[in-house]
Amino acid sequence: MKSITKKIPNKPGIYWFSKKGEKIYVGKAGLLKKRIASYFRTKDPRIFEMVGEADNVSFKKAGSVLEAVILEANAIKKYLPKYNIKEKDNRSFVYLVIPKEDFPRPFIARGREVEKYASKNNVFGPYQSYRILKIALNLARKIFPFGMCRPNQGKPCFDYQIGLCPGICVGAISKKDYQKNIKNLTLLFKGEHKRLFKKLKKTDPKAFYALKHVQDVALISNSKIGNWKLKIGNSVQRIEGFDISHLHGSEPVGAMSVFINGEADNSKYRLFKIRNMENKFDDMAMLSEILERRFNHDEWGKPDVVLIDGGRNQITAAKNVLAKRNIFVPVIGIVKILGHSGSAAEGDKLYFQNTKPSVKKILLTSRQVLQQVRNEAHRFAISFQRRKRKI
């Protein structure tokens, strides 16, 4: 079986070990070749037992880690591989539940309670990790927005303000259009990805592109994000990202994203309407304004790192605001080389201020986290600015 791994690509996908044609273990990977090869170097007695029992290993490529996570769950449901369910019962798994309603609010259910939902809802799983399913659902929600609020409740929910809810709370989306999002979400979690991509390519090219290029590194449990706390310890727990958005000076706004231990915490995100309109063409002045207003709120807690979407001028402006308040935390600027339309693979340039060499070294190896912090601040700011133009 070691010779088989030479033919395996370093691409996302699922893999399975089998014995006499029966699948005995199914797993997912961001890098198939690296993950499968690791099974032949392990000292874990349980893995050693499984590999020793298997007589073949196979794989299936996926377009992304998000797709691989969903394919893994569907394969476990279909084949019930004994090493996936060994020492587990149904209570240990988690499931995605999408109610059959006009404006359904998807949610995650534990295995012990999923039976009561099975008859009147669409149920997907089993998933072996609540965290992984939660991240997968959050990624999918950015492409196919759905609400967690009550329809026509009279005031916009927080998720609507950050672009995750399509507006069922304020009647901004019809039942027909909302159901389109839910049908696409259902196809995604059913694992019918070819059908979904074919459909989106014709009807929604923007969603097609977003799904093709989804940033899903956090779905791999042994990724830099998954090991964030282990690598950095208590020196960098909270990163705050800041961005400005306006259209030729109109409706200028600012946004703050917050990541705790390498993962987004959108309950702590904040929006800022620029008050001093004399500065509407001065990004540095607008950045200074939102930072001054943010650091008027001690009750929000203190960041361990401040990340600015911009270069040296922006981080100098940020550093000056912080220095006035005797706050001396690392300030990082991040600039996408080809602008926000470029991909993460095309690179970013990082600028550092007030950063210890040891912390700087670790942050450089966790570039993907910084990219996600920046991307969230940018998305948050631009979605708010666009809604303001529509009002």
N, C-alpha and C positions, 0 to 999 in steps of 0.2 A: 504493500500500500504506500510505502514511502516514495516509490518511483512514480506513483500516480500524481503526487503533489507537484511534481515538476511541470505537469501540464496545466495546472490550475492557475488562473489569472489573479492578479492582485486588484480585484474589483469587488464592489459590494455584491452580496448575494446570500443564499442559504446553502447549507451543506448537510449531508446526512451520512451516518455510518450505518451499514446494514449487514445482516447475517442471513445467508441463504435467501436473499431477495427481500427480506423483511427489514424495514427501517427500525433501528433500535435507538437512534438518537438524531435529533434535528437541531441545528443551530444556525445563527445568523452571523454575518461578519461584514465589516467595512472593507477589509482586505482579505479575501478568501484564502489566498495562498499562505499568507503569514499566519492566519488563524488556524488553518488545518495542520500546517507544519508544527504548530506548537503542541499538538496532541502527542507527537512522537518524542517530545522532550520532557514531558511532564513527570513529576514524582508523586502526583496526587493518586492515591491507590484506587479511588473510584473511577477516575478517567483511565487509569492503566488497565483496570478490569474491563471497561467498555471497549477500549481500543483492541485489547487482546481477544475479545469475543467476536469483533467485527471481521468480516472477510472482504469488505469493499467500502470505499468512500466515494461519494458523488457530490455534485454541486449544481446549482442553477444561478446564473448571473441575474442581478437586479439593476434597475436604473439608478437606484439610490439606496442609502441605508434605511430610509423611511419605508421604501418598498420591501426591503429585505425583512424588516421587523414584522410587517403584515403577512408576508409569505410564510415566515416561520410560524406565526400563530395559526394560520390556516392549515399548515402541514401537520402541526401537532394535533389539531382537532381531527384531521382526516385519518392519521395513521396511529395516533396514541403510542408513540415510541416509548418503550419501557423505561429507558434511562432519562426521559424527560419527566415521566410521572412517578418514577421510583422515589420512595420516601416522601411523596406528596399525595394529597387528595384534592378533590375539586375545590375545597375551601381555600387552598393556597393560591389558586389562580385568580386573575382578574379579567373582566370582560367589558367591552364597550357596548353600551345600550343606546340605541337610537329609537325613541318612541315613535309610533305610527300616529302622528298628530298633524294638524295644519302647520304649526310652528314648533317642531320638536326641539327639545334641549338635550343634546347628547350628554351622557354621564357614564362614569366608570362604576361598575358593581363588583363586589367581592363574589367569589365562587359560592360561598355559603348562601347567598341571597339571589343568585342569578335565576334560579328556577321560577321564582314568582314573576319575573319579567318576560320569560321566554315566549309565552303565548300571544302577548299583545304588543311586542316590540321586536325590532331587529337587533339581534345579539351577535357580537363578533368576539372571537377569542377561541381558546384561552391564551392569555398573555401571562408570562411568568413574572413580570415585574410591573408594579403599579407605576413606578417612576418612568419606565420606558414607554408605557402606554400613554401616560399623561403628556410626555414630551411629543410623542407621535401625534396625539390629538391636537395639541397646541400648534404644531407645525401645519397640520392639515387645515386648521381653522384660519390661518393667515391666508390660505389660498381659497378656501370655501367657507367664508364667514358664517357663523351661526350665533344666535343669541342665547344667553343664559337668564334673560330677564322676562318679564311678563309682556305679552303683546299689548300695545296701546296703553301703557301704564301712565302716559302723560308727560313724562320727563325722560331725557336721555340717560341711559345707564352709563357707567364708567367705561365699559367695553366699547360702547358706541363712540365715545370720545377718542379712544385710541385705535379705532379702525378694525376691531375684531368682531363686533356685532354689526350686522347690516342695517339695524334700525327698526327692529320689530317693536321696540319700546315706544317709538314716536311715529309709527306708521310709515316709515321711509321705504319699506320694501313690501311688495305684494306677496300674497300667499304663493302665487305661481313662481315668482322669481326666487323666493326663499326655498321652495321645494326643489328647484334646480340645483341649488347648493347642496341640499341634503341628499339628492340622488347621486350627485358626484361624490360626495363624502361616502355614501354607501358603496358605490362601485370601488372606491379606493380601498376600503376596509374589507370588501369581499375578495380582494386580490385580483379583480378584473382590470388590470392596469393597461393592457393593450387596448381593450375596448374604451377605457376612459381617455387614454391619450388620443385615440382616433377621433373620439367625440369632441374633445377640447380643441384639437387642432383646427376643426371646422367651425366650432361655435364660440370658443373663448381662447384666442391665441395668447392672451396675457396670462391666464391661469395655466395654459399648457406650458409656457416658458417657465413660470414660477415652480411648477411641479417638477419639471425637468432639472431645475437648478436649485432645488431646495437645499438649504444649509442645515444638515442634519447630523453634524459630528457628535452632538450631545447624546445621540441614541446609542453610541457604542460605550459600554460600561467601562472599558479600560482606556478610554480616550483621555486627552489632556484635560477636558472639562470634567470628566468623571473623577479624575485624580486631582482635581484642583486643590482641595483642602489638604490632601496628603502631601502634595508638593510644596505648597506655599505656607501651610500651617495657619497660624493666626495673624500673619503679617499683612495679608491682603484678603479680607473677607468680602468687603463691600466696594464695588466699583460703580461710579456714577458717570453716565455718558451724557453729553450735552450737544445739541445741534440747533441751528437757526433755520427757519424756512420763510420765504416770502416770494412773491411774483412781481419783479420790478418795483419793489418797495411797497406793494399793496398787501394788506392783511399780514403783517410780520408777526411771527410767533416763535417761541422757543420750546424745547422739550427736554426732559430728563428721563433717561432709562436707568434702571437699577438692577445690578446682578449681585446675588449673594452666593458666595462659594462657587462661582462659575456658572450659575443658572439664573435666568431672568426671573424677577419678582415684580410682575406688572402691577401689583397692588400698591407699590411704592413709586410708580411712574408719576410724573407731574408735568403739567402744561403751563405755559406762560404766554399771555398776550402782551406784546410790546407796548408799553405805556408812553414812552417818550418818542413820539412820532418824528421828532427832529432827527432821530438817528436811524430812520427806516432804510437808508441806503448805506449805513455804516455797520457792517457785520461785527466788527470788533466792539463797537459801543453797545450793540444789542446783546452780544454775548456777555459783556460785563454786566449789563442790566439784569439778565436772568440769573447770573451767578450771585450777584448781590442780593437779589430777592430770595434765591434758594438758601443762602447762608444766613438769612434772617430767621430761619426756622431751625433752631437747635433741636426741637422735638422730633425732627425727621431723622436724627442720628448723624454721625460723622462718617464721611467716606474714607476708605483707605487709599483709594486712587480716584483721581478726576480725569476722565477721558474726554477730549475735545475733538470734534470733527473739524480738523484744520491743521495747519502747520505752525511754524515758529511764532508768527504774529499772534495767532489765536492763543497759544499756550502762554505767551508773555502776558497777554491781557488777562487770562485766567489767573496766572500766578500773582499778578498785581492785586487782584480782588482778594485773593486768599491771604496775601501778606498783610493787607490792612486789618484783617481779623485775626492775625497771628495763627493762621492755619498753614502748616507746612507739610502737606502730603504730596506724594508724587503726582505730577501733572503730565499727561501724555497727549500728544497730538497724533492723529492718524489721518493720512491722506490717501485715498484710493487713486492709484496712478492714472487709471483711465476713466476716473469719475465713477459715479454710482451705477452707471450702466455696465461697467466692467464686472468680471467675475472675481471671486476671491483668489482664484489661481493666478490672476494677472497681477496680483501683488498690491501691497500697501507700504507706505513709508511711515515710519514711526519716529516721533520726536519726544525726548524726555526732559523733564525738569524736576528737581528736588527728589531724584530717585537714587536710592542706594544701589551700588553695582550688583549686589547679590539679588535684590528684588528685580532690577532691570533685566538680569540674565534670565530669571524665571519667567517674567512677563514676555520676553522675546520668544521663549519656547512655547508660550500659551497664546500666540498671536490670534488663533481662531476665536478665543474668548473675546479678545479686544475687538475683533471684527464684528462679532455678534452684538456687543454692547453698542458699537457705533451704528450698526445697521438698525437696531431697535430704536435708538434715539432719532435717526433719520426718518424711519418709517412713521414713528409717532408724530414727529413734527410736521412732516409733509401731509399726512392724512388729516391732521387738525387744521392745517392751513387751507387745504382744499375744501373742507367742510365750511370753513368761515367764508370762503368766496361764494359758496352756494346760498348762504343765508341771505 
